[in-house]
Amino acid sequence: MSPEGLRARSLVLRAVRSWFDRHGYLEVPTPVLVPSPALEENLFAVQAADGWLRTSPEFALKKVLAAGLPRIYEVAPCFREREAGPWHGREFLMLEWYRAGAELDDLMDDVEALVAAAREALGRPAPPAWRRTTVSALFREVLGLELSTASTEALAPGESSWDHAFFRRWVEDIEPTLTDAVIVSDWPASQAALARVRTDHAWPVACRFEAYIDGVELANAFLELTDPVEQRRRFEEANRARRAAGEEAHPVDEALIEAVGRMPRTAGIAMGLDRLVAVAAGWSGIHAGRVPMTPPLPS
């Protein structure tokens, strides 16, 4: 990374840690080499030694939370295969934090405050007021579709499943409209991952939100699942999907399942730290400001 890029990252990291210190959080380090790297079948881990490099610190931090520390965070080097592009990298920094007793609205406030702190650290103004909306509202506004009753064919003719059809419409039609500072909640229940599910809406929705700014997905938050039986079921379901796609199943993290059963009601969130730096600095991607680590080949 160039000197300017390193300076920007250092200033943002300092501002982030200062914010967490002021709000009573404890920074905790967790292992990079793990026995089970991810639940979601769309995440692909880097194998190392007799395990994997973590795709996020989520499993380990939940074990710390269950052990009795109610406000924790980590700035964590993470690794994922099959991710490339201006906003993706095989190796990246994740900022993840958990607060016992918090609700999703509390973490929305945290996101807004952290983005403002990061921009202030680089001498840039905070974004204008954030817009808070739902997935269903966006589908109605952009596509005129009622997502709670839309069939696979109505969403995207020819797709093999409702979720595939949803993601096609999301990526092609909805995401391009998220050019302001916006927080999107109430995702389909089939995409709950490690979040709770609400059934008091017109359709079951996952208790999670994603934060976007300047068209970039910045953070993903859950009202965390605390049911170990349901947690095991989701692990097994994700592994069935992996095997059906010809991929290797991930070992079930028994220590995580045990910890989930002891966790208090908690909200947790993962934010791309490299993305936060880039958005705060006004870069066109997480690789902007970097220089090659190896010299060019002789001509």
Buried (B, 14 or more C-beta within 10 A) or exposed (E): BEEEBEBBBEBBBEBBBEBBEEEEBEEBEBEBEBBBBBBBBEBBBBEBEEBBBBBBBBBBBBBBBBEEBBBBBBBBBBBBBEBEEEBBBEEBBBBBBBBBEBEBEEBBEBBBEBBBBBBBBBEBEBBEEBEBBBBBBBBEEBBEBEBEEBEBEBBBEEBEEBBBBBBBBBEEBBBEEBEBBBBBBBBBBBBBBBBBBBEEEEBBBBBBBBBBBEBBBBBBBBBBBBBBEBBBEBBEEBBEBBEEEEEEBBBBBEBBBEBBEBBEEBBBBBBBBBBBBBBBBEBEBBBBBEEEEEEEEEE
